[in-house]
Amino acid sequence: MKPSEIFSYVIGTLGLGILSWGALTLYDMNANMAVVTYKVEENYNMIKPMWQDFLVRSAKYDEHKSEFHAVPSHQASIQGE
């Protein structure tokens, strides 16, 4: 074998190794992403009822606060005028 053939085989083997490593890394990352997506969805389903309850309570509080600070229907008169 010539040195140039050996070099070509080494380069080819290294290239194939790098491509294989990249493919395995991509597959592992895809599997991890599926787990993260599932966890985020479960977290959303857990938080959704609490968030809805908070919105209902906030709306009731804001409604009460707006009635408490409402502008009176009649104006106070100044006696000098």
C-alpha positions in Angstrom: 0.0 0.0 0.0 1.1 3.5 -0.8 1.2 6.1 1.9 -1.4 8.1 0.0 -3.9 5.2 0.1 -3.4 4.7 3.8 -4.0 8.4 4.3 -7.2 8.2 2.3 -8.4 5.2 4.4 -7.6 7.1 7.6 -9.4 10.2 6.4 -12.4 8.1 5.3 -12.6 6.3 8.6 -12.4 9.5 10.5 -15.1 11.1 8.4 -17.4 8.1 8.9 -16.7 8.1 12.6 -17.6 11.8 12.8 -20.8 11.3 10.8 -21.8 8.4 13.0 -21.1 10.4 16.2 -23.2 13.3 14.8 -26.1 10.9 14.0 -26.1 9.3 17.4 -25.9 12.7 19.1 -28.9 13.9 17.0 -30.9 10.8 17.9 -30.1 11.3 21.6 -31.0 15.0 21.5 -34.4 14.1 19.8 -35.2 11.6 22.5 -34.3 14.2 25.2 -36.5 16.8 23.5 -39.5 14.4 23.6 -39.0 13.9 27.3 -38.8 17.7 27.8 -41.9 18.3 25.7 -43.8 15.8 27.8 -42.7 17.4 31.0 -43.7 20.9 29.8 -47.1 19.6 28.8 -47.7 18.0 32.1 -46.5 21.1 33.9 -49.0 23.2 31.8 -51.8 20.8 32.7 -50.9 21.1 36.4 -50.7 24.9 36.4 -53.7 25.6 34.2 -56.4 25.2 36.9 -54.4 27.4 39.4 -54.0 30.1 36.7 -57.7 30.0 35.9 -58.6 30.3 39.6 -56.2 33.3 39.9 -57.8 35.0 36.9 -61.3 34.5 38.4 -60.2 35.8 41.8 -58.4 38.8 40.2 -61.5 39.7 38.2 -63.7 39.6 41.3 -61.2 41.7 43.2 -60.9 44.3 40.4 -64.7 44.4 40.2 -65.0 45.0 43.9 -62.2 47.6 43.9 -63.8 49.5 41.0 -67.1 49.7 42.9 -65.3 50.8 46.1 -63.5 53.7 44.3 -66.4 54.6 42.0 -67.1 58.3 41.3 -70.3 59.3 43.2 -73.4 60.0 41.3 -73.8 63.5 42.8 -71.3 66.3 43.2 -70.6 68.0 46.5 -71.6 71.7 46.4 -69.5 74.5 47.7 -71.6 76.8 49.9 -70.0 80.0 48.7 -71.3 79.6 45.2 
